Amino acid sequence: MRGTTLGGERRRRLQAAIFVLTLVLLNAPALVVVDRAGLAAGLPLTPAYLFLVWLAAIAACALNTRRSDP
């Protein structure tokens, strides 16, 4: 790619990997596994799982954009 640094390319690839991993974790097979796990301390796991995956994706994206180029 023209006008990009090696660090910029690495950052873009990591951003794409975060996106794909988030899609996999929020897709039906993973949700079925979590949904079948049932309750933890009387609370359903699915909403907590969805929130934690969403939060982790945002945190990973934020760390990726704040990281300095090597």
Phi, psi and omega per residue, in radians:
M1 nan 2.503 -3.076
R2 -1.458 2.341 3.030
G3 1.367 0.269 3.113
T4 -1.986 2.646 3.084
T5 -1.646 2.922 3.104
L6 -1.075 -0.680 3.113
G7 -1.148 -0.635 3.115
G8 -1.159 -0.681 3.095
E9 -1.146 -0.741 3.116
R10 -1.104 -0.719 3.128
R11 -1.104 -0.721 3.113
R12 -1.128 -0.714 3.119
R13 -1.151 -0.705 3.105
L14 -1.155 -0.671 3.101
Q15 -1.100 -0.725 3.098
A16 -1.135 -0.685 3.115
A17 -1.134 -0.702 3.090
I18 -1.083 -0.745 3.125
F19 -1.067 -0.839 -3.121
V20 -1.134 -0.758 3.121
L21 -1.076 -0.705 3.106
T22 -1.115 -0.735 3.092
L23 -1.062 -0.746 3.137
V24 -1.119 -0.761 -3.101
L25 -1.241 -0.409 3.139
L26 -1.760 0.138 -3.123
N27 -1.576 2.965 -2.992
A28 -0.947 -0.839 -3.085
P29 -1.033 -0.750 3.124
A30 -1.174 -0.681 3.129
L31 -1.174 -0.597 3.100
V32 -1.134 -0.743 3.123
V33 -1.075 -0.794 -3.132
V34 -1.172 -0.698 -3.119
D35 -1.146 -0.634 3.122
R36 -1.286 -0.350 3.141
A37 -1.108 -0.414 3.045
G38 1.559 -2.311 -3.005
L39 -1.958 2.580 3.006
A40 -2.146 2.031 -3.100
A41 1.010 0.604 3.102
G42 1.416 0.037 3.140
L43 -1.951 2.477 3.113
P44 -1.182 2.483 -3.092
L45 -1.423 -0.444 -3.020
T46 -1.032 -0.863 3.123
P47 -1.091 -0.673 3.114
A48 -1.146 -0.718 3.104
Y49 -1.069 -0.836 3.137
L50 -1.037 -0.771 -3.138
F51 -1.132 -0.756 -3.105
L52 -1.189 -0.660 3.081
V53 -1.136 -0.770 3.118
W54 -1.057 -0.806 3.140
L55 -1.112 -0.737 3.130
A56 -1.133 -0.665 3.119
A57 -1.132 -0.741 3.117
I58 -1.141 -0.746 3.131
A59 -1.126 -0.718 3.127
A60 -1.133 -0.717 3.103
C61 -1.133 -0.718 3.133
A62 -1.129 -0.762 3.118
L63 -1.145 -0.638 3.135
N64 -1.156 -0.671 -3.120
T65 -1.360 -0.458 -3.119
R66 -1.482 -0.312 -3.084
R67 -1.171 2.415 -3.137
S68 -1.416 2.699 3.121
D69 -1.212 2.473 -3.135
P70 -1.271 nan nan
